[in-house]
Amino acid sequence: MRKRFALAAVTMAFLLAVPACTGVFYQPAGRLYATPVEAGLPYREYIFTAPGGAQLGGWWIPAAEGTEEKGTIIHCHGNAQNMTAHFMNVAWLAKEGYNLFVFDYEGYGASEGVATPAHVNGDIVAALEAGMQLTRERERNIGRRLKVIAYGQSLGGAALARALADFEEKARLSGVIEEAGFYSYQAIARQKLAQWWLTWPMQWLGLLLVSDEYSPERHIASIAPVPLLVVHGDADAVVPVSHGRRIFELARDPKEYWEIPGGGHIEAFHVNGGAYRPRLLAWLAALP
């Protein structure tokens, strides 16, 4: 009886671990959560094309009226929901003079296709190109140069680090922000399996079932010489802070690392009533 129970437990753990290895990365939703209008911001929809031909949905959110237009932030969101939820993480920056370009990966929101590491990598490259094009239109209208910053959160941060290696205009970026990202798909999958007693013995599946072909750890150093800011909360229960420290270790100068006391997952600029927002604005202002 005990042997049968043990075998059943191991079998169930295996069956649960297989989707856990993949589902931990992509949890898309098709529903509309909110629009910038609800945050007091105008916006326009923008459709662009992924390398494989899928039509991707995005929003261009201009810097709030009455502010000095300082630049454009291209935002790569996390693994769950879609851009209509995640744009709220950066909406406050529009009110500080930054245009926002937010978008959905394949399979998220209204975007066509299916999310895979290869697709998401191409989606981000296409989004960076679209964000640059939209910024150039603004530059022609206002007659001056604008800063362009790529900002990735969680999965978006990890995927952005890899996608930048394929982005031909990387040198045009003024800065890159990596918040709550992970350095390896295999490492984070293994850690997730280790969190539950039933899947703990199956940690090796993180190596067997998850590919590190698009692992950011192999490309983080190549972000230089674009200034890199790595931000991670020390209370992040989703992506351990050790990942932020490792990303910073792998990066080359110019780079900065901010470890946010009490910060949970992608909460760095919302914790303590937004206490760290002035610091980020100062970092952005100092970019070339």
Backbone bond lengths (Angstrom), bond angles and torsions (degrees), N, CA, C in turn:
res aa  C-N    CA-C-N  psi(-1)  N-CA   C-N-CA  omega(-1)  CA-C   N-CA-C  phi
1 M - - - 1.469 - - 1.527 110.98 -
2 R 1.341 115.40 -45.01 1.463 118.68 -179.93 1.526 111.57 -64.22
3 K 1.332 114.70 -38.22 1.468 117.94 179.43 1.528 110.93 -65.34
4 R 1.343 115.69 -41.37 1.458 119.19 178.47 1.519 111.10 -63.74
5 F 1.320 116.14 -40.84 1.466 120.10 179.00 1.525 110.79 -64.44
6 A 1.318 115.34 -43.03 1.472 118.94 179.48 1.516 111.15 -62.59
7 L 1.357 115.59 -42.61 1.464 119.29 178.82 1.517 111.09 -63.63
8 A 1.326 116.75 -41.31 1.466 120.70 178.58 1.522 110.91 -63.79
9 A 1.327 116.60 -39.89 1.464 120.58 -179.78 1.521 111.15 -65.00
10 V 1.338 115.17 -43.27 1.470 119.12 179.26 1.526 110.57 -65.00
11 T 1.346 116.58 -41.72 1.461 120.49 178.52 1.519 111.41 -61.77
12 M 1.331 116.85 -44.69 1.459 120.57 178.85 1.521 110.69 -63.98
13 A 1.317 115.38 -40.28 1.469 118.71 178.84 1.514 110.98 -61.08
14 F 1.348 115.46 -41.78 1.468 119.47 178.90 1.529 111.17 -62.81
15 L 1.347 116.06 -45.66 1.459 120.16 -178.69 1.521 111.58 -64.93
16 L 1.323 116.43 -34.64 1.458 119.83 178.10 1.516 111.46 -76.44
17 A 1.322 115.86 -31.68 1.464 119.30 -176.30 1.516 112.15 -72.73
18 V 1.333 118.14 -34.46 1.465 120.60 -178.30 1.519 112.10 -58.35
19 P 1.364 119.63 -53.69 1.462 117.73 177.10 1.511 112.27 -68.75
20 A 1.330 117.40 -26.21 1.461 118.89 179.49 1.516 111.23 -63.94
21 C 1.345 115.99 -34.31 1.462 119.91 -178.43 1.521 111.77 -67.33
22 T 1.334 116.65 -33.07 1.460 119.45 -179.04 1.526 112.02 -97.88
23 G 1.338 116.86 -40.25 1.459 120.61 -177.45 1.514 113.31 -65.03
24 V 1.330 116.95 -23.23 1.457 119.51 179.27 1.525 111.32 -64.72
25 F 1.341 117.13 -23.70 1.460 120.49 -177.52 1.526 113.46 -92.15
26 Y 1.319 118.74 -39.73 1.466 120.54 -174.03 1.528 110.32 -128.03
27 Q 1.315 115.26 113.54 1.465 121.85 178.35 1.530 108.45 -132.97
28 P 1.340 116.80 66.67 1.468 120.62 -173.87 1.517 112.86 -73.66
29 A 1.318 115.12 154.77 1.462 122.49 173.91 1.519 108.12 -131.68
30 G 1.326 116.13 149.40 1.457 120.72 -179.36 1.508 114.12 -100.43
31 R 1.322 118.29 -7.71 1.457 121.28 -174.50 1.525 112.16 -76.61
32 L 1.323 114.90 158.97 1.466 121.72 175.25 1.523 107.95 -93.35
33 Y 1.331 117.16 119.11 1.456 121.63 -178.70 1.527 111.88 -89.91
34 A 1.319 116.42 -44.75 1.463 121.37 -178.93 1.522 108.36 -166.03
35 T 1.321 116.68 168.68 1.460 121.82 174.03 1.521 108.27 -126.67
36 P 1.328 117.53 161.50 1.461 119.98 178.23 1.525 113.74 -56.98
37 V 1.325 116.91 -27.46 1.468 119.78 179.32 1.523 110.34 -56.41
38 E 1.323 116.34 -36.70 1.461 120.45 179.80 1.521 112.22 -68.97
39 A 1.336 116.15 -16.55 1.458 120.80 174.83 1.518 110.93 -100.36
40 G 1.328 116.24 10.14 1.459 120.75 179.00 1.509 113.87 78.08
41 L 1.340 116.97 25.60 1.462 121.13 -176.17 1.526 110.85 -125.64
42 P 1.326 118.17 136.07 1.472 120.47 173.03 1.522 109.26 -75.69
43 Y 1.328 116.68 164.15 1.460 120.52 177.96 1.521 108.87 -162.96
44 R 1.318 115.61 165.68 1.454 120.48 171.18 1.519 109.08 -137.77
45 E 1.316 115.64 144.27 1.453 120.52 178.86 1.524 109.82 -73.22
46 Y 1.300 115.09 147.15 1.466 120.28 -179.88 1.528 108.00 -139.87
47 I 1.319 117.16 122.18 1.453 122.72 179.53 1.523 108.69 -105.40
48 F 1.320 116.26 131.47 1.460 119.84 177.55 1.527 108.53 -138.81
49 T 1.316 116.25 173.19 1.461 120.76 -169.24 1.520 111.57 -113.86
50 A 1.332 115.66 131.90 1.456 121.80 174.99 1.524 109.60 -75.27
51 P 1.332 118.33 161.35 1.470 120.24 -178.76 1.526 113.68 -55.08
52 G 1.336 117.61 -32.29 1.455 120.76 -179.61 1.510 114.40 -85.62
53 G 1.338 117.23 -0.22 1.454 121.23 176.93 1.516 115.54 103.70
54 A 1.334 118.65 -9.58 1.464 120.94 178.54 1.525 110.09 -65.11
55 Q 1.332 115.64 141.00 1.454 121.02 176.96 1.533 108.87 -87.57
56 L 1.323 115.28 124.68 1.463 121.45 -176.54 1.522 110.70 -108.48
57 G 1.318 116.24 143.48 1.450 121.48 179.38 1.519 112.00 -97.52
58 G 1.326 115.63 139.82 1.456 120.67 177.33 1.510 110.79 -145.41
59 W 1.319 115.49 167.85 1.468 122.11 175.04 1.522 108.96 -127.03
60 W 1.309 115.57 135.35 1.465 121.69 169.42 1.525 106.56 -101.39
61 I 1.311 115.65 116.52 1.468 122.19 -179.38 1.522 107.03 -112.79
62 P 1.328 118.45 105.23 1.463 120.04 -176.68 1.520 112.66 -70.11
63 A 1.312 115.28 156.47 1.467 120.07 174.45 1.521 109.29 -53.72
64 A 1.301 115.81 139.78 1.462 120.90 -174.75 1.524 111.44 -57.37
65 E 1.307 115.34 142.11 1.460 121.38 179.49 1.523 110.00 -58.41
66 G 1.321 114.91 136.74 1.460 119.81 -179.95 1.512 114.08 93.51
67 T 1.356 117.39 -5.76 1.461 120.36 177.44 1.526 109.72 -102.26
68 E 1.309 116.56 158.59 1.460 121.10 174.47 1.530 107.81 -78.93
69 E 1.324 117.02 124.43 1.458 121.31 -178.19 1.526 109.66 -73.30
70 K 1.331 116.26 114.14 1.462 121.04 -173.11 1.521 113.59 -102.59
71 G 1.326 117.03 -29.91 1.457 118.15 -176.17 1.518 111.42 173.37
72 T 1.333 114.74 -169.69 1.462 122.23 -179.49 1.516 109.03 -124.88
73 I 1.317 116.04 136.00 1.458 122.01 174.29 1.525 108.18 -113.15
74 I 1.329 116.17 120.99 1.458 122.57 177.30 1.523 107.22 -96.34
75 H 1.319 116.40 114.80 1.462 121.47 -170.32 1.526 112.22 -102.63
76 C 1.323 116.48 127.30 1.474 123.36 176.44 1.519 107.49 -108.93
77 H 1.335 116.93 113.34 1.460 120.22 -170.58 1.528 113.12 -85.12
78 G 1.334 115.26 177.60 1.458 122.88 -176.83 1.519 113.86 -79.60
79 N 1.336 115.79 -167.56 1.471 120.19 -166.11 1.518 115.07 -85.35
80 A 1.325 119.45 -16.84 1.462 120.89 -175.11 1.531 111.07 -110.51
81 Q 1.347 115.66 166.27 1.461 122.97 176.85 1.533 110.50 60.73
82 N 1.329 118.06 -128.85 1.460 122.41 177.62 1.521 108.98 -167.37
83 M 1.325 116.65 -174.30 1.471 119.94 -174.21 1.517 112.89 -62.80
84 T 1.349 117.45 -25.20 1.465 119.60 -176.43 1.523 111.52 -70.86
85 A 1.324 116.95 -13.77 1.464 121.24 171.84 1.526 110.29 -99.84
86 H 1.328 116.60 -43.00 1.470 120.62 -172.42 1.523 114.17 -74.12
87 F 1.335 118.64 -22.99 1.471 117.95 -178.23 1.523 111.57 -60.46
88 M 1.335 116.40 -23.76 1.467 119.84 -179.73 1.526 112.17 -64.43
89 N 1.339 116.50 -22.37 1.469 119.59 178.12 1.525 112.57 -66.31
90 V 1.336 116.51 -25.55 1.469 120.00 -176.00 1.527 112.95 -121.05
91 A 1.324 116.87 1.06 1.471 119.93 -176.96 1.518 111.94 -56.58
92 W 1.329 117.20 -32.29 1.465 120.44 -178.68 1.530 112.26 -61.49
93 L 1.336 116.91 -25.56 1.461 119.90 -179.19 1.525 112.10 -71.19
94 A 1.336 117.81 -27.57 1.467 120.41 175.68 1.513 110.33 -64.32
95 K 1.312 115.90 -31.20 1.457 120.26 -179.83 1.527 111.92 -79.96
96 E 1.340 115.17 -2.90 1.469 121.17 176.74 1.523 111.34 -110.50
97 G 1.352 117.21 11.45 1.454 120.11 173.43 1.516 115.84 101.30
98 Y 1.331 117.66 14.14 1.463 119.77 -179.60 1.522 111.16 -112.52
99 N 1.342 115.77 128.59 1.457 119.93 169.83 1.525 107.82 -66.80
100 L 1.319 116.62 148.80 1.459 121.15 177.18 1.521 109.15 -121.63
101 F 1.323 115.10 134.93 1.462 119.70 168.74 1.517 106.73 -118.92
102 V 1.337 115.62 111.08 1.462 121.52 179.03 1.523 107.58 -114.17
103 F 1.326 116.85 153.12 1.461 119.87 -174.19 1.521 109.54 -156.33
104 D 1.320 115.58 168.01 1.459 122.06 176.77 1.518 111.35 -112.90
105 Y 1.315 115.08 140.98 1.457 120.97 173.37 1.535 109.04 -71.35
106 E 1.303 115.44 169.38 1.463 119.66 177.60 1.537 110.47 -58.56
107 G 1.338 115.02 134.28 1.455 120.15 179.73 1.508 114.45 87.90
108 Y 1.326 117.73 -8.14 1.464 122.37 179.30 1.524 109.90 -102.09
109 G 1.330 116.53 142.67 1.451 120.15 176.38 1.521 111.58 55.73
110 A 1.328 115.41 -128.43 1.469 120.35 -179.96 1.526 112.49 -94.80
111 S 1.330 117.40 3.51 1.467 119.97 -179.36 1.520 111.11 -72.09
112 E 1.317 116.11 143.06 1.459 121.36 177.69 1.526 110.41 -77.00
113 G 1.337 114.90 170.99 1.455 120.13 172.43 1.516 114.50 89.14
114 V 1.330 114.51 -169.11 1.463 123.43 -178.34 1.523 108.22 -131.41
115 A 1.312 116.52 136.25 1.462 120.91 -179.33 1.525 110.82 -74.23
116 T 1.317 115.56 125.41 1.465 123.74 172.42 1.527 105.55 -141.46
117 P 1.333 118.75 163.06 1.464 118.32 177.64 1.528 113.16 -54.85
118 A 1.336 117.17 -42.52 1.468 119.86 -179.77 1.516 111.27 -66.44
119 H 1.331 117.34 -42.62 1.458 120.67 -179.62 1.525 111.12 -65.06
120 V 1.321 116.84 -46.46 1.468 120.15 -178.73 1.526 110.20 -62.47
121 N 1.315 116.81 -38.30 1.466 120.10 177.06 1.527 110.32 -59.12
122 G 1.334 116.13 -48.45 1.467 120.00 179.03 1.514 112.47 -66.85
123 D 1.328 116.69 -35.80 1.463 120.63 178.83 1.527 110.89 -60.96
124 I 1.328 116.10 -42.66 1.468 119.56 -179.15 1.522 110.95 -67.87
125 V 1.315 117.37 -40.47 1.473 119.62 176.83 1.525 109.57 -59.72
126 A 1.342 116.70 -44.87 1.470 120.45 179.14 1.517 110.93 -63.66
127 A 1.330 117.67 -37.52 1.465 121.18 179.08 1.523 111.38 -68.00
128 L 1.323 117.17 -38.78 1.464 120.02 176.31 1.522 110.40 -62.11
129 E 1.320 116.32 -41.61 1.471 120.23 178.12 1.523 110.97 -64.88
130 A 1.334 116.40 -41.84 1.470 119.86 178.81 1.515 111.03 -65.41
131 G 1.332 116.43 -42.45 1.462 119.94 178.97 1.518 112.11 -62.18
132 M 1.324 116.16 -37.55 1.469 120.34 176.84 1.519 110.39 -65.36
133 Q 1.319 117.18 -43.24 1.462 120.96 179.85 1.532 110.95 -61.53
134 L 1.316 116.85 -45.13 1.462 121.15 179.43 1.528 110.81 -64.31
135 T 1.327 116.41 -36.66 1.462 120.04 178.83 1.524 110.97 -67.47
136 R 1.329 116.82 -39.34 1.466 119.63 178.33 1.533 111.02 -62.72
137 E 1.319 116.28 -36.43 1.466 119.34 176.18 1.525 110.28 -61.34
138 R 1.306 117.03 -42.51 1.462 120.43 178.30 1.527 110.72 -65.73
139 E 1.327 116.49 -40.56 1.464 120.02 -179.81 1.526 110.91 -61.93
140 R 1.324 117.22 -39.13 1.465 119.84 177.70 1.526 110.82 -65.86
141 N 1.317 116.18 -35.72 1.469 120.30 -178.77 1.527 112.72 -71.12
142 I 1.331 116.23 -38.38 1.468 118.97 -175.00 1.530 112.16 -100.22
143 G 1.340 116.91 -10.67 1.456 120.34 174.80 1.509 115.67 74.79
144 R 1.309 118.41 26.59 1.466 120.86 176.61 1.535 110.03 -154.36
145 R 1.324 114.03 164.71 1.459 121.01 -176.86 1.529 110.73 -79.40
146 L 1.320 115.66 143.60 1.459 121.62 176.19 1.528 109.99 -117.29
147 K 1.303 116.30 148.65 1.459 120.58 174.09 1.530 109.48 -72.88
148 V 1.330 115.97 149.94 1.463 121.14 174.99 1.527 107.57 -128.48
149 I 1.325 115.54 124.52 1.461 121.60 -177.20 1.518 109.18 -123.47
150 A 1.322 117.40 130.84 1.466 122.34 174.14 1.526 107.80 -95.59
151 Y 1.331 116.13 127.62 1.468 121.59 -173.30 1.523 108.55 -128.21
152 G 1.324 117.23 113.08 1.453 121.58 179.40 1.511 111.52 -113.53
153 Q 1.335 116.65 136.55 1.458 121.88 178.16 1.521 110.22 -119.43
154 S 1.327 116.71 132.26 1.462 123.27 175.73 1.531 110.20 57.33
155 L 1.333 119.01 -123.29 1.466 121.38 176.41 1.523 110.28 -54.23
156 G 1.334 116.65 -39.79 1.458 120.61 179.93 1.513 112.65 -61.65
157 G 1.336 116.75 -33.85 1.460 119.97 177.12 1.514 111.63 -69.43
158 A 1.329 115.72 -44.52 1.466 119.81 179.23 1.527 110.99 -63.23
159 A 1.328 116.24 -46.15 1.466 120.25 -178.87 1.525 111.56 -67.44
160 L 1.328 117.16 -36.01 1.465 120.94 179.10 1.517 111.06 -61.90
161 A 1.335 117.13 -42.48 1.464 120.28 -178.81 1.522 111.32 -57.89
162 R 1.326 116.05 -37.49 1.476 120.25 178.31 1.527 111.31 -76.69
163 A 1.319 117.22 -42.62 1.465 121.13 -176.38 1.522 112.07 -63.64
164 L 1.314 117.53 -31.54 1.464 120.19 -179.13 1.527 111.63 -60.29
165 A 1.331 116.52 -25.65 1.461 119.57 178.33 1.528 111.26 -67.50
166 D 1.331 117.20 -21.48 1.465 121.76 -179.41 1.532 112.79 -104.08
167 F 1.314 116.71 1.30 1.460 120.88 -176.85 1.522 109.82 -92.29
168 E 1.312 116.30 113.03 1.470 120.68 -171.87 1.520 113.33 -67.56
169 E 1.344 117.74 -24.99 1.466 119.97 -178.16 1.520 112.75 -101.99
170 K 1.322 116.71 29.51 1.460 120.06 -178.77 1.528 112.12 -55.01
171 A 1.317 116.83 -35.73 1.461 120.82 -177.86 1.531 112.44 -64.38
172 R 1.345 116.99 -19.09 1.470 120.88 179.15 1.529 111.71 -79.08
173 L 1.333 116.93 -14.51 1.462 119.71 178.69 1.521 110.64 -70.06
174 S 1.316 115.34 140.92 1.460 120.35 175.95 1.519 111.36 -85.64
175 G 1.338 116.88 -28.06 1.452 120.31 -179.05 1.522 111.40 -170.05
176 V 1.322 115.31 164.86 1.462 123.53 177.86 1.529 107.97 -132.02
177 I 1.326 115.91 134.51 1.464 121.44 176.54 1.517 108.86 -117.14
178 E 1.321 116.34 126.20 1.459 123.32 176.79 1.529 107.03 -114.90
179 E 1.332 117.10 109.90 1.460 120.28 -179.99 1.530 110.49 -116.30
180 A 1.327 115.69 124.17 1.472 123.04 174.50 1.523 112.43 57.14
181 G 1.318 116.70 33.37 1.455 120.58 179.22 1.523 111.77 -87.81
182 F 1.324 116.65 169.15 1.463 121.05 176.64 1.524 108.72 -117.82
183 Y 1.325 115.73 155.22 1.462 119.37 -174.45 1.519 113.54 -92.81
184 S 1.353 117.95 -16.97 1.458 121.25 -176.70 1.519 109.96 -149.29
185 Y 1.336 116.78 132.54 1.468 121.23 176.21 1.531 110.33 -65.05
186 Q 1.318 116.80 -41.60 1.459 119.68 -179.93 1.517 111.43 -65.28
187 A 1.322 116.87 -41.98 1.459 120.18 -177.67 1.523 111.89 -64.14
188 I 1.337 117.83 -43.89 1.461 119.63 -178.38 1.522 110.67 -71.87
189 A 1.350 118.10 -33.93 1.466 120.73 176.71 1.525 110.33 -64.48
190 R 1.317 116.48 -42.76 1.464 120.08 178.58 1.519 111.15 -62.50
191 Q 1.324 116.33 -41.25 1.461 119.77 180.00 1.521 111.74 -66.09
192 K 1.328 116.92 -36.44 1.462 120.33 178.81 1.528 110.68 -67.11
193 L 1.331 116.85 -39.71 1.454 120.15 177.44 1.527 111.21 -65.70
194 A 1.318 116.59 -30.47 1.465 120.65 -178.28 1.524 113.03 -76.01
195 Q 1.327 117.53 -11.05 1.460 120.21 -175.43 1.532 113.00 -76.56
196 W 1.336 117.33 -20.23 1.461 120.86 -174.85 1.522 108.87 -118.09
197 W 1.334 117.44 133.36 1.463 120.21 -174.06 1.525 112.61 -58.44
198 L 1.345 116.93 -31.84 1.457 119.99 -175.85 1.526 111.93 -73.87
199 T 1.332 116.80 -31.03 1.466 120.10 179.74 1.524 112.63 -101.54
200 W 1.333 116.86 -4.38 1.467 120.33 -179.15 1.527 112.05 -53.96
201 P 1.349 119.15 -43.97 1.481 118.49 179.92 1.528 112.94 -67.41
202 M 1.341 116.96 -12.16 1.460 120.36 -175.76 1.525 112.70 -99.15
203 Q 1.316 117.43 20.61 1.467 119.42 -178.12 1.524 111.97 -57.59
204 W 1.330 116.09 -29.97 1.465 119.66 -179.75 1.522 112.51 -61.95
205 L 1.373 116.19 -20.26 1.462 118.82 178.30 1.525 111.47 -65.36
206 G 1.339 116.19 -24.25 1.455 119.57 176.49 1.519 111.69 -60.83
207 L 1.343 115.79 -31.33 1.465 120.66 177.33 1.521 111.62 -83.64
208 L 1.339 115.40 -34.20 1.462 120.12 -175.05 1.526 112.47 -79.03
209 L 1.339 117.58 -40.71 1.457 121.83 -170.70 1.527 114.23 -100.69
210 V 1.311 117.39 -12.88 1.468 120.92 -176.68 1.524 109.37 -115.13
211 S 1.316 115.53 128.65 1.464 120.81 179.74 1.525 110.50 -91.13
212 D 1.316 114.80 142.98 1.461 120.61 174.46 1.530 110.85 -103.57
213 E 1.342 116.31 20.94 1.462 119.63 -179.80 1.522 111.19 -57.59
214 Y 1.351 116.39 -37.47 1.461 120.12 179.64 1.524 111.47 -104.60
215 S 1.316 114.91 27.54 1.459 119.87 -179.68 1.529 110.91 -63.59
216 P 1.336 117.32 132.08 1.470 119.48 179.92 1.522 113.53 -69.12
217 E 1.347 118.39 -23.83 1.461 119.54 -174.16 1.523 112.27 -60.31
218 R 1.326 116.85 -24.85 1.467 120.31 -179.21 1.529 112.73 -80.50
219 H 1.321 117.39 -9.42 1.463 120.46 -171.92 1.529 114.07 -128.16
220 I 1.320 117.11 -5.83 1.466 119.96 -177.24 1.529 111.29 -58.55
221 A 1.327 116.47 -41.03 1.466 119.37 -177.93 1.517 111.76 -62.68
222 S 1.334 117.64 -27.35 1.469 120.45 -175.86 1.523 112.74 -78.87
223 I 1.341 117.84 -4.28 1.466 119.61 175.02 1.523 110.05 -63.78
224 A 1.332 117.17 -36.18 1.462 121.42 176.90 1.534 109.27 -58.92
225 P 1.328 117.31 145.52 1.463 129.29 11.68 1.534 115.49 -90.62
226 V 1.336 117.84 12.70 1.464 119.16 175.60 1.526 107.92 -69.72
227 P 1.326 119.06 130.24 1.468 121.55 179.91 1.529 111.70 -58.12
228 L 1.324 116.27 133.40 1.460 122.60 -177.77 1.525 109.99 -118.70
229 L 1.328 115.50 132.47 1.461 122.08 173.51 1.525 107.71 -115.61
230 V 1.330 117.11 120.87 1.461 123.21 177.24 1.527 108.00 -106.17
231 V 1.323 116.15 124.17 1.468 121.58 -176.85 1.523 108.73 -126.08
232 H 1.328 116.20 132.65 1.468 119.33 179.96 1.524 109.27 -152.24
233 G 1.330 116.45 135.51 1.453 120.88 176.08 1.512 110.92 -80.98
234 D 1.334 116.99 139.31 1.462 118.92 -178.52 1.527 112.57 -77.57
235 A 1.355 116.77 -4.89 1.463 121.05 177.22 1.532 110.94 -112.07
236 D 1.322 117.02 22.22 1.466 121.56 -178.93 1.530 109.35 -69.40
237 A 1.318 116.91 114.51 1.461 121.80 -178.99 1.524 112.17 -92.23
238 V 1.330 118.17 -5.28 1.462 122.35 -178.84 1.527 110.69 -97.63
239 V 1.320 116.51 -53.69 1.462 122.09 174.97 1.521 107.34 -118.33
240 P 1.324 118.38 108.42 1.462 120.68 -176.46 1.528 113.01 -53.82
241 V 1.310 115.55 148.14 1.463 120.77 -176.94 1.526 111.82 -61.75
242 S 1.318 117.59 -20.99 1.467 120.64 177.59 1.521 111.55 -58.20
243 H 1.327 117.05 -28.20 1.474 120.15 178.92 1.531 110.43 -68.99
244 G 1.328 116.77 -42.30 1.456 119.85 177.40 1.513 111.64 -61.74
245 R 1.320 115.91 -41.27 1.466 119.92 179.55 1.524 111.07 -64.88
246 R 1.334 115.38 -38.86 1.467 119.62 179.66 1.521 111.33 -68.44
247 I 1.329 117.23 -40.57 1.466 120.55 177.12 1.521 110.11 -58.37
248 F 1.332 116.26 -45.30 1.464 120.01 -179.87 1.531 110.67 -64.07
249 E 1.318 116.60 -39.62 1.463 121.13 179.43 1.526 111.23 -62.10
250 L 1.323 116.19 -39.39 1.461 120.72 -178.00 1.529 113.04 -76.65
251 A 1.328 116.54 -24.79 1.465 121.02 -176.83 1.529 111.38 -72.44
252 R 1.324 114.15 158.10 1.462 120.43 175.94 1.525 109.17 -108.88
253 D 1.296 115.71 158.29 1.470 120.98 176.93 1.524 110.65 -63.44
254 P 1.352 116.56 149.44 1.467 128.63 1.73 1.532 112.35 -79.80
255 K 1.334 116.79 133.07 1.462 120.95 -177.65 1.523 109.86 -152.12
256 E 1.330 114.92 154.01 1.460 121.99 174.38 1.520 108.50 -137.97
257 Y 1.336 115.95 150.86 1.453 121.29 177.45 1.523 109.56 -128.88
258 W 1.331 114.98 124.52 1.462 121.03 176.61 1.516 108.69 -116.73
259 E 1.306 116.62 117.55 1.461 121.26 174.88 1.524 107.24 -102.26
260 I 1.321 116.76 117.86 1.453 121.92 -170.82 1.531 110.61 -91.73
261 P 1.332 118.21 113.51 1.471 120.86 179.47 1.529 111.16 -61.48
262 G 1.320 116.14 127.05 1.457 120.55 178.50 1.513 114.21 76.89
263 G 1.320 118.01 2.87 1.463 121.21 -177.22 1.516 112.17 -78.61
264 G 1.324 116.82 127.31 1.455 121.92 174.34 1.511 110.56 -85.93
265 H 1.320 116.50 -161.34 1.458 120.93 -176.29 1.525 111.46 -71.72
266 I 1.319 116.50 126.69 1.481 126.80 -174.65 1.530 112.05 42.11
267 E 1.324 115.82 44.13 1.467 122.02 178.29 1.517 112.58 -113.25
268 A 1.328 117.82 5.71 1.463 120.89 -170.75 1.515 113.47 -52.21
269 F 1.334 117.41 -41.09 1.462 120.20 -174.43 1.529 112.40 -104.70
270 H 1.323 114.56 17.97 1.463 120.70 174.96 1.526 111.31 -123.80
271 V 1.340 117.30 -20.29 1.450 121.24 179.76 1.530 110.19 -66.89
272 N 1.314 115.42 148.57 1.481 121.80 179.29 1.524 112.38 53.35
273 G 1.326 115.65 42.81 1.456 119.82 175.87 1.519 114.23 66.14
274 G 1.337 117.09 27.54 1.475 119.81 179.68 1.511 112.91 78.51
275 A 1.314 116.99 30.38 1.464 120.83 -175.39 1.525 113.38 -61.61
276 Y 1.332 117.35 -25.30 1.466 120.06 -176.47 1.528 112.91 -94.46
277 R 1.311 117.01 0.98 1.461 119.14 -179.78 1.532 112.92 -64.64
278 P 1.321 119.65 -44.34 1.471 118.77 178.03 1.532 112.45 -58.73
279 R 1.312 116.48 -35.42 1.465 119.97 179.00 1.515 110.75 -65.32
280 L 1.344 117.20 -40.91 1.465 119.79 177.72 1.517 110.91 -66.87
281 L 1.322 117.17 -41.05 1.463 120.00 178.90 1.525 110.98 -61.52
282 A 1.336 116.78 -36.82 1.458 120.05 177.93 1.522 110.65 -67.69
283 W 1.347 116.60 -39.07 1.474 120.05 177.81 1.519 110.11 -63.87
284 L 1.314 117.21 -43.85 1.470 121.41 178.58 1.524 111.31 -62.75
285 A 1.326 116.42 -41.34 1.462 120.43 -178.26 1.529 111.77 -64.80
286 A 1.328 116.27 -28.97 1.473 120.13 -177.23 1.532 112.84 -83.86
287 L 1.333 116.77 -8.42 1.471 119.04 179.60 1.520 111.13 -68.24
288 P 1.320 116.27 149.06 1.481 118.75 179.92 1.522 112.40 -68.55
